[in-house]
Amino acid sequence: MILALLIAFLSACGAVPPAPGSHEMLNAALWQQSSAEYKAVALQIYQLARGNLEQALADPQWNALPGQPAGHQDLPPAILLDLDETVLDNTGYEVRIIKRLGQYSPESFGDWCHEANAAAVPGAAGFLEFAADRGVAVFYYSARKEVLRDCTTRTLRALQLPLADATHLLLDDGRSKSD
């Protein structure tokens, strides 16, 4: 047992090279695509988010950002979610890397995005529908480049995920996240 843990630790640190023909993403992609645990955890997380959102909506004084200036109560409620691997499941692209590409590249990821084949993470669609049905504005953030806006919008629409307009999809326009 201790030997196995030591080998796993050394492998994670890069001290033990991966076996020939192996890929560091293989186990993660297999687990995400085939395990009941991944699906259960994702569903549980979104169920917890739904309960937290219900509580927040029931309390008009609740605020996710304490210390906001007066008047924030007049703004509609909103949620902001990361897009990739939070709302959209890109393991299809990861499998492509494992089988054919060897590693990530912005060009191959752009090709994947243009195919608009990503699935929704389990529980995401139900949670987002729940939020939108209660008047909560849904915003998505992604490090995807601005040039991928059309295909990303197409993917969200194909999955019937709420997207009010282009301002609700925040993509990388080259500015810092803190701007």
Accessible surface in RSA format (square Angstrom, percent):
REM  Atomic radii and reference values for relative SASA: ProtOr
REM  Chains: A
REM  Algorithm: Lee & Richards
REM  Probe-radius: 1.40
REM  Slices: 20
REM RES _ NUM      All-atoms   Total-Side   Main-Chain    Non-polar    All polar
REM                ABS   REL    ABS   REL    ABS   REL    ABS   REL    ABS   REL
RES MET A   1   178.56  92.5 131.87  87.3  46.69 111.2 111.69  95.0  66.87  88.6
RES ILE A   2   143.46  81.6 141.23 105.2   2.22   5.4 141.23 101.7   2.22   6.0
RES LEU A   3   121.71  67.8 116.35  83.2   5.35  13.5 118.67  83.3   3.04   8.2
RES ALA A   4    61.70  56.7  51.07  78.8  10.63  24.2  55.86  78.7   5.84  15.5
RES LEU A   5   106.36  59.2 102.50  73.3   3.86   9.7 103.01  72.3   3.34   9.0
RES LEU A   6    89.84  50.0  85.25  61.0   4.59  11.6  89.05  62.5   0.79   2.1
RES ILE A   7    85.31  48.5  85.31  63.6   0.00   0.0  85.31  61.4   0.00   0.0
RES ALA A   8    59.37  54.6  47.83  73.8  11.54  26.2  54.93  77.4   4.44  11.7
RES PHE A   9   126.79  63.4 120.86  74.9   5.93  15.4 126.28  76.6   0.50   1.4
RES LEU A  10    59.89  33.4  59.89  42.8   0.00   0.0  59.89  42.1   0.00   0.0
RES SER A  11    51.42  43.5  36.11  48.2  15.31  35.3  27.29  58.1  24.13  33.8
RES ALA A  12    92.91  85.4  48.42  74.7  44.49 101.2  62.19  87.6  30.72  81.4
RES CYS A  13    80.55  60.9  40.82  45.5  39.74  93.4  27.10  68.7  53.45  57.6
RES GLY A  14    59.02  72.8   0.00   N/A  59.02  72.8  31.88  87.5  27.14  60.8
RES ALA A  15    66.99  61.6  30.30  46.8  36.69  83.5  41.69  58.7  25.30  67.0
RES VAL A  16    57.03  37.5  52.87  47.9   4.16  10.0  53.43  46.4   3.59   9.8
RES PRO A  17   105.12  76.6  91.99  83.9  13.14  47.7  95.96  79.2   9.16  56.9
RES PRO A  18   102.74  74.9  78.82  71.9  23.92  87.0  90.40  74.6  12.34  76.7
RES ALA A  19    66.54  61.2  51.83  80.0  14.70  33.4  57.94  81.6   8.60  22.8
RES PRO A  20   137.54 100.2 105.60  96.3  31.94 116.1 117.31  96.9  20.23 125.7
RES GLY A  21    90.95 112.2   0.00   N/A  90.95 112.2  44.46 122.0  46.49 104.1
RES SER A  22    55.19  46.6  29.92  39.9  25.27  58.2  33.01  70.3  22.18  31.1
RES HIS A  23    30.13  16.5  19.75  13.7  10.38  26.6  21.00  21.6   9.13  10.6
RES GLU A  24   144.89  83.2 109.32  82.7  35.58  84.7  69.60 134.6  75.29  61.5
RES MET A  25    46.59  24.1  45.10  29.8   1.49   3.6  30.97  26.3  15.63  20.7
RES LEU A  26    72.48  40.4  72.48  51.9   0.00   0.0  72.48  50.9   0.00   0.0
RES ASN A  27   119.31  82.3 114.05 110.2   5.26  12.7  31.47  75.7  87.84  84.9
RES ALA A  28    61.95  57.0  50.97  78.7  10.99  25.0  59.34  83.6   2.62   6.9
RES ALA A  29     1.50   1.4   1.42   2.2   0.08   0.2   1.46   2.1   0.04   0.1
RES LEU A  30    95.67  53.3  95.43  68.3   0.24   0.6  95.67  67.2   0.00   0.0
RES TRP A  31   121.71  48.8 116.08  56.2   5.63  13.2 108.53  57.9  13.18  21.4
RES GLN A  32    32.62  18.2  25.12  18.4   7.50  17.9   0.94   2.0  31.68  24.0
RES GLN A  33    99.65  55.7  61.69  45.1  37.96  90.4  24.67  52.5  74.98  56.9
RES SER A  34    90.76  76.7  54.66  72.9  36.10  83.2  46.41  98.8  44.35  62.1
RES SER A  35    22.93  19.4   9.05  12.1  13.88  32.0  16.07  34.2   6.86   9.6
RES ALA A  36    80.46  74.0  65.50 101.1  14.95  34.0  73.26 103.2   7.19  19.1
RES GLU A  37   106.63  61.2 103.16  78.0   3.47   8.3  51.22  99.1  55.41  45.2
RES TYR A  38    29.75  13.9  29.75  16.9   0.00   0.0  27.62  20.8   2.14   2.6
RES LYS A  39   116.20  56.7 116.20  71.3   0.00   0.0  59.31  53.4  56.89  60.6
RES ALA A  40    57.38  52.8  49.13  75.8   8.26  18.8  53.96  76.0   3.43   9.1
RES VAL A  41    68.88  45.3  68.71  62.2   0.16   0.4  68.88  59.8   0.00   0.0
RES ALA A  42     7.49   6.9   3.32   5.1   4.16   9.5   7.35  10.3   0.14   0.4
RES LEU A  43    77.79  43.3  73.68  52.7   4.11  10.3  73.98  52.0   3.81  10.2
RES GLN A  44   126.91  71.0 120.75  88.2   6.16  14.7  39.23  83.5  87.68  66.5
RES ILE A  45   102.81  58.5 100.90  75.2   1.90   4.6 101.91  73.4   0.90   2.4
RES TYR A  46    18.07   8.4  16.95   9.6   1.12   2.9  17.24  13.0   0.83   1.0
RES GLN A  47   116.31  65.0 111.21  81.3   5.09  12.1  45.61  97.1  70.70  53.6
RES LEU A  48   117.44  65.4 110.88  79.3   6.56  16.5 116.85  82.1   0.59   1.6
RES ALA A  49    30.56  28.1  23.33  36.0   7.23  16.4  28.23  39.7   2.33   6.2
RES ARG A  50    85.10  35.7  85.10  43.4   0.00   0.0   6.40   8.7  78.70  47.7
RES GLY A  51    28.33  34.9   0.00   N/A  28.33  34.9  26.95  74.0   1.38   3.1
RES ASN A  52    79.64  54.9  74.51  72.0   5.13  12.3  24.43  58.8  55.21  53.4
RES LEU A  53    18.03  10.0  14.26  10.2   3.76   9.5  17.54  12.3   0.49   1.3
RES GLU A  54    87.68  50.3  80.59  61.0   7.09  16.9  24.39  47.2  63.29  51.7
RES GLN A  55   130.65  73.1 121.88  89.1   8.77  20.9  44.13  93.9  86.52  65.6
RES ALA A  56    15.13  13.9   7.95  12.3   7.18  16.3   9.06  12.8   6.06  16.1
RES LEU A  57    61.87  34.5  33.70  24.1  28.16  70.8  37.18  26.1  24.68  66.4
RES ALA A  58    84.55  77.7  48.66  75.1  35.89  81.6  60.77  85.6  23.78  63.0
RES ASP A  59    64.05  44.9  60.51  60.2   3.54   8.4  21.84  51.4  42.21  42.1
RES PRO A  60   106.87  77.9  84.82  77.3  22.05  80.2  96.41  79.6  10.46  65.0
RES GLN A  61   126.69  70.8 109.17  79.8  17.52  41.7  53.53 113.9  73.15  55.5
RES TRP A  62   141.20  56.7 119.73  58.0  21.47  50.4  96.96  51.7  44.24  71.8
RES ASN A  63    36.91  25.5  17.98  17.4  18.94  45.6  13.49  32.5  23.42  22.6
RES ALA A  64    68.78  63.2  44.68  69.0  24.10  54.8  48.90  68.9  19.88  52.7
RES LEU A  65   113.94  63.5 113.09  80.9   0.85   2.1 113.94  80.0   0.00   0.0
RES PRO A  66   121.90  88.8  92.50  84.3  29.40 106.9  98.40  81.2  23.49 146.0
RES GLY A  67    81.88 101.0   0.00   N/A  81.88 101.0  41.76 114.6  40.12  89.9
RES GLN A  68    61.35  34.3  42.28  30.9  19.07  45.4  15.79  33.6  45.56  34.6
RES PRO A  69   109.98  80.2  98.14  89.5  11.84  43.0 109.98  90.8   0.00   0.0
RES ALA A  70   106.27  97.7  69.20 106.8  37.07  84.3  76.58 107.8  29.69  78.7
RES GLY A  71    36.74  45.3   0.00   N/A  36.74  45.3  27.24  74.8   9.50  21.3
RES HIS A  72    42.53  23.2  32.90  22.9   9.63  24.6  32.50  33.5  10.03  11.7
RES GLN A  73    93.27  52.2  62.80  45.9  30.48  72.6  32.16  68.5  61.11  46.3
RES ASP A  74   127.59  89.4  93.83  93.4  33.75  79.8  35.36  83.2  92.23  92.0
RES LEU A  75   121.72  67.8 108.70  77.8  13.02  32.7 108.89  76.5  12.83  34.5
RES PRO A  76    93.92  68.5  77.33  70.5  16.59  60.3  83.95  69.3   9.97  62.0
RES PRO A  77    60.04  43.8  48.04  43.8  12.00  43.6  59.94  49.5   0.10   0.6
RES ALA A  78    59.36  54.6  27.82  42.9  31.54  71.7  27.98  39.4  31.38  83.1
RES ILE A  79    31.25  17.8  24.90  18.5   6.35  15.3  31.25  22.5   0.00   0.0
RES LEU A  80   115.29  64.2  83.91  60.0  31.38  78.9  83.91  58.9  31.38  84.5
RES LEU A  81    17.87  10.0  13.46   9.6   4.40  11.1  17.87  12.5   0.00   0.0
RES ASP A  82    66.01  46.2  57.51  57.2   8.50  20.1  28.18  66.3  37.83  37.7
RES LEU A  83     0.00   0.0   0.00   0.0   0.00   0.0   0.00   0.0   0.00   0.0
RES ASP A  84    34.65  24.3  27.28  27.1   7.38  17.4  19.61  46.1  15.05  15.0
RES GLU A  85    70.49  40.5  48.99  37.1  21.49  51.2  48.18  93.2  22.31  18.2
RES THR A  86    50.98  36.3  45.98  46.6   5.00  11.9  32.48  43.6  18.50  28.0
RES VAL A  87     0.00   0.0   0.00   0.0   0.00   0.0   0.00   0.0   0.00   0.0
RES LEU A  88     0.00   0.0   0.00   0.0   0.00   0.0   0.00   0.0   0.00   0.0
RES ASP A  89    23.16  16.2  20.08  20.0   3.08   7.3   2.03   4.8  21.14  21.1
RES ASN A  90     6.14   4.2   6.14   5.9   0.00   0.0   3.96   9.5   2.18   2.1
RES THR A  91     3.65   2.6   3.65   3.7   0.00   0.0   0.00   0.0   3.65   5.5
RES GLY A  92    28.70  35.4   0.00   N/A  28.70  35.4  19.30  53.0   9.40  21.1
RES TYR A  93     7.37   3.4   7.37   4.2   0.00   0.0   7.37   5.5   0.00   0.0
RES GLU A  94    37.04  21.3  37.04  28.0   0.00   0.0   6.07  11.7  30.97  25.3
RES VAL A  95    36.07  23.7  36.07  32.7   0.00   0.0  36.07  31.3   0.00   0.0
RES ARG A  96    46.81  19.7  42.26  21.5   4.55  10.8  11.11  15.2  35.70  21.6
RES ILE A  97     3.43   2.0   3.43   2.6   0.00   0.0   3.43   2.5   0.00   0.0
RES ILE A  98    39.18  22.3  19.66  14.6  19.52  47.0  19.66  14.2  19.52  53.0
RES LYS A  99   161.57  78.8 124.57  76.4  37.00  88.1  77.90  70.1  83.66  89.1
RES ARG A 100   172.90  72.6 134.59  68.6  38.30  91.2  64.15  87.7 108.74  65.9
RES LEU A 101    70.33  39.2  43.68  31.2  26.66  67.0  46.60  32.7  23.73  63.9
RES GLY A 102    43.61  53.8   0.00   N/A  43.61  53.8  30.98  85.0  12.63  28.3
RES GLN A 103   135.01  75.5 128.64  94.0   6.37  15.2  36.28  77.2  98.73  74.9
RES TYR A 104   120.82  56.4 104.44  59.4  16.37  42.6  80.06  60.2  40.76  50.2
RES SER A 105    34.33  29.0  33.46  44.7   0.87   2.0  27.19  57.9   7.14  10.0
RES PRO A 106    89.52  65.2  79.73  72.7   9.79  35.6  81.28  67.1   8.25  51.3
RES GLU A 107   126.49  72.6 116.41  88.1  10.08  24.0  73.82 142.8  52.67  43.0
RES SER A 108    15.47  13.1  13.72  18.3   1.75   4.0  14.52  30.9   0.95   1.3
RES PHE A 109    27.13  13.6  27.13  16.8   0.00   0.0  27.13  16.4   0.00   0.0
RES GLY A 110     9.39  11.6   0.00   N/A   9.39  11.6   9.39  25.8   0.00   0.0
RES ASP A 111    86.92  60.9  84.01  83.6   2.91   6.9  20.19  47.5  66.73  66.5
RES TRP A 112    15.78   6.3  15.31   7.4   0.47   1.1  13.82   7.4   1.96   3.2
RES CYS A 113     3.31   2.5   0.00   0.0   3.31   7.8   3.31   8.4   0.01   0.0
RES HIS A 114    99.03  54.1  88.73  61.7  10.30  26.3  60.17  62.0  38.86  45.2
RES GLU A 115    73.98  42.5  51.09  38.6  22.90  54.5  36.50  70.6  37.49  30.6
RES ALA A 116    22.66  20.8   7.61  11.7  15.05  34.2   8.97  12.6  13.69  36.3
RES ASN A 117    96.70  66.7  71.65  69.2  25.05  60.3  18.18  43.7  78.52  75.9
RES ALA A 118     8.95   8.2   3.04   4.7   5.91  13.4   3.52   5.0   5.43  14.4
RES ALA A 119    54.06  49.7  49.77  76.8   4.29   9.8  52.59  74.1   1.47   3.9
RES ALA A 120    27.95  25.7  13.47  20.8  14.48  32.9  13.47  19.0  14.48  38.4
RES VAL A 121     8.36   5.5   7.20   6.5   1.16   2.8   7.20   6.3   1.16   3.1
RES PRO A 122    32.36  23.6  21.76  19.8  10.60  38.5  32.36  26.7   0.00   0.0
RES GLY A 123    21.91  27.0   0.00   N/A  21.91  27.0  11.69  32.1  10.22  22.9
RES ALA A 124     0.00   0.0   0.00   0.0   0.00   0.0   0.00   0.0   0.00   0.0
RES ALA A 125    42.18  38.8  39.49  60.9   2.69   6.1  39.59  55.8   2.59   6.9
RES GLY A 126    42.56  52.5   0.00   N/A  42.56  52.5  35.06  96.2   7.50  16.8
RES PHE A 127    15.49   7.7  11.42   7.1   4.07  10.6  13.14   8.0   2.35   6.7
RES LEU A 128     0.00   0.0   0.00   0.0   0.00   0.0   0.00   0.0   0.00   0.0
RES GLU A 129   106.03  60.9 103.89  78.6   2.14   5.1  30.35  58.7  75.68  61.8
RES PHE A 130     7.66   3.8   3.47   2.2   4.19  10.9   7.20   4.4   0.47   1.3
RES ALA A 131     0.00   0.0   0.00   0.0   0.00   0.0   0.00   0.0   0.00   0.0
RES ALA A 132    41.15  37.8  23.82  36.8  17.33  39.4  25.15  35.4  16.00  42.4
RES ASP A 133   103.49  72.5  66.29  66.0  37.20  88.0  21.99  51.8  81.50  81.3
RES ARG A 134   114.97  48.3  88.84  45.3  26.13  62.2  34.03  46.5  80.93  49.1
RES GLY A 135    51.75  63.8   0.00   N/A  51.75  63.8  37.64 103.3  14.12  31.6
RES VAL A 136     4.93   3.2   0.00   0.0   4.93  11.9   0.29   0.3   4.64  12.6
RES ALA A 137    27.03  24.9  17.06  26.3   9.97  22.7  26.86  37.8   0.17   0.4
RES VAL A 138     7.77   5.1   2.75   2.5   5.02  12.1   2.75   2.4   5.02  13.6
RES PHE A 139    53.61  26.8  53.61  33.2   0.00   0.0  53.61  32.5   0.00   0.0
RES TYR A 140     0.00   0.0   0.00   0.0   0.00   0.0   0.00   0.0   0.00   0.0
RES TYR A 141    53.93  25.2  53.93  30.7   0.00   0.0  45.86  34.5   8.07  10.0
RES SER A 142     0.73   0.6   0.06   0.1   0.67   1.5   0.67   1.4   0.06   0.1
RES ALA A 143    68.00  62.5  55.86  86.2  12.14  27.6  56.58  79.7  11.42  30.3
RES ARG A 144    10.53   4.4   3.46   1.8   7.07  16.8   6.59   9.0   3.94   2.4
RES LYS A 145   115.73  56.5 115.45  70.8   0.27   0.6  80.47  72.4  35.26  37.6
RES GLU A 146    70.67  40.6  65.94  49.9   4.72  11.2  45.74  88.5  24.92  20.4
RES VAL A 147   127.19  83.7 101.35  91.7  25.85  62.3 110.15  95.7  17.04  46.2
RES LEU A 148    13.08   7.3  13.04   9.3   0.04   0.1  13.08   9.2   0.00   0.0
RES ARG A 149    52.28  22.0  52.08  26.5   0.20   0.5  32.20  44.0  20.08  12.2
RES ASP A 150   113.93  79.8 107.48 107.0   6.45  15.3  32.26  75.9  81.67  81.4
RES CYS A 151     1.03   0.8   0.36   0.4   0.67   1.6   0.33   0.8   0.70   0.8
RES THR A 152     0.02   0.0   0.00   0.0   0.02   0.0   0.02   0.0   0.00   0.0
RES THR A 153    34.36  24.4  34.36  34.8   0.00   0.0  29.55  39.7   4.81   7.3
RES ARG A 154   116.16  48.8 111.22  56.7   4.93  11.7  68.70  93.9  47.45  28.8
RES THR A 155     3.38   2.4   3.38   3.4   0.00   0.0   1.32   1.8   2.06   3.1
RES LEU A 156     0.00   0.0   0.00   0.0   0.00   0.0   0.00   0.0   0.00   0.0
RES ARG A 157   120.40  50.6 106.97  54.5  13.43  32.0  54.74  74.8  65.66  39.8
RES ALA A 158    75.84  69.7  38.06  58.7  37.78  85.9  51.39  72.4  24.44  64.7
RES LEU A 159    51.51  28.7  35.97  25.7  15.54  39.1  39.78  27.9  11.73  31.6
RES GLN A 160   161.98  90.6 131.69  96.2  30.30  72.1  42.06  89.5 119.93  91.0
RES LEU A 161     5.91   3.3   0.45   0.3   5.46  13.7   0.70   0.5   5.20  14.0
RES PRO A 162    32.49  23.7  20.53  18.7  11.96  43.5  32.35  26.7   0.14   0.9
RES LEU A 163    11.82   6.6   1.44   1.0  10.37  26.1   2.54   1.8   9.28  25.0
RES ALA A 164    79.03  72.7  38.32  59.1  40.71  92.6  51.05  71.9  27.98  74.1
RES ASP A 165    64.54  45.2  59.78  59.5   4.76  11.3  33.00  77.7  31.54  31.5
RES ALA A 166    62.67  57.6  49.72  76.7  12.95  29.5  54.21  76.3   8.46  22.4
RES THR A 167    94.39  67.1  83.70  84.9  10.68  25.5  83.23 111.8  11.15  16.9
RES HIS A 168    23.29  12.7  23.29  16.2   0.00   0.0  16.86  17.4   6.43   7.5
RES LEU A 169     1.03   0.6   0.14   0.1   0.89   2.2   0.14   0.1   0.89   2.4
RES LEU A 170    76.18  42.4  73.51  52.6   2.67   6.7  76.18  53.5   0.00   0.0
RES LEU A 171    14.84   8.3   0.00   0.0  14.84  37.3   0.00   0.0  14.84  39.9
RES ASP A 172    32.44  22.7  24.90  24.8   7.54  17.8   9.00  21.2  23.44  23.4
RES ASP A 173    77.91  54.6  45.56  45.3  32.35  76.5  27.09  63.7  50.82  50.7
RES GLY A 174    70.59  87.1   0.00   N/A  70.59  87.1  34.79  95.5  35.80  80.2
RES ARG A 175   164.57  69.1 142.19  72.5  22.38  53.3  55.93  76.4 108.64  65.8
RES SER A 176    67.47  57.0  45.60  60.9  21.87  50.4  41.53  88.4  25.94  36.3
RES LYS A 177   169.07  82.5 130.45  80.0  38.62  92.0  88.46  79.6  80.61  85.9
RES SER A 178   105.27  89.0  65.96  88.0  39.31  90.6  55.95 119.1  49.32  69.1
RES ASP A 179   118.60  83.1  53.85  53.6  64.74 153.1  43.33 102.0  75.27  75.1
END  Absolute sums over single chains surface
CHAIN  1 A    11619.9       9046.0       2573.8       7385.5       4234.4
END  Absolute sums over all chains
TOTAL         11619.9       9046.0       2573.8       7385.5       4234.4
